[in-house]
Amino acid sequence: MKNYYFLANALPELLIDSKPVISYMDVMTLFQENLTESDLDQVKTLRLYYDILNIQRLMEEEAFDFRSNWSSNELKESLLNYENLPPFVFEFFEEFSDVSDRIDNFSKLMSCYFDMASKKTTVLADILQFEKELRLTLIGYRAHRLDLDLAHELRFEDLESDLIIDLLAKKDHSNFDFGPKYAQLNEMLETSLGNPLKEEKALNTFRFNFYSHYQVGHPFSLHFLLAFVMQLMIIEDFEGHDSMRGEQILNSIAQIGTP
């Protein structure tokens, strides 16, 4: 509790429209110096998300995301030697041996990551359960918007889960139904439709506000610290936007097409 209290007080306030006065790597340094090994394991699981995304970046020869656990060279070595990454990564590489097939089916890796992380009994699992449900909802939204085969887009998900059943049941509705949980996001996206940057901002604001509310009930706790990291990454993502970023962000989170 003492370290949580110190860290929570050491971190600055974050605002969605303002450049943060602390960097992601500065926060990671503070965490390394003050958190327990058990806590750091959860941070490592969170950063694994970027390791997974960086696998795709390697295959598509895109710029590396520095927020991952492993550098570009380290990730290449890990993939080559089948080490430092969860078994599902290597199972995926064995199932899809061709690079183009791996890219086309990359959403399976994302699905495996969220399934693994969100099923654990940890603070981080609560956060990633939200991100998992949001990702699936956005897959439904994007499929409806682009007239894609939703069953195909969800082919790597648990088809018996309540959320998947609900999304598939609503796939032929004239308007996509976000449901009550994401009604606010629905309203925000409706006012932004046709403007990629506004859509990106709407999604980022919705997620940022979720973590603001999430922090309220968990002051001076690991919940608070991990929610802070999520907010910081949301701001950093938006800082790098350009005229195409809005559509790319929605595609990336939903894992439809190429992020």
Salt bridges, closest charged atoms under 4 A:
ASP17 OD1 - LYS201 NZ 2.58
ASP65 OD2 - ARG67 NH2 2.93
GLU95 OE1 - LYS108 NZ 2.54
ASP115 OD1 - LYS132 NZ 2.78
ASP126 OD2 - HIS223 NE2 3.92
GLU131 OE2 - ARG207 NH2 3.13
GLU133 OE1 - LYS181 NZ 2.50
GLU157 OE2 - ARG135 NH1 3.12
ASP166 OD2 - LYS170 NZ 2.89
ASP172 OD2 - LYS171 NZ 3.22
ASP177 OD2 - LYS170 NZ 3.82
GLU199 OE2 - ARG145 NH1 2.50
GLU236 OE1 - ARG67 NH1 3.69
ASP237 OD1 - ARG67 NH2 2.66
GLU247 OE2 - ARG142 NH2 2.99
GLU247 OE1 - ARG145 NH2 3.31
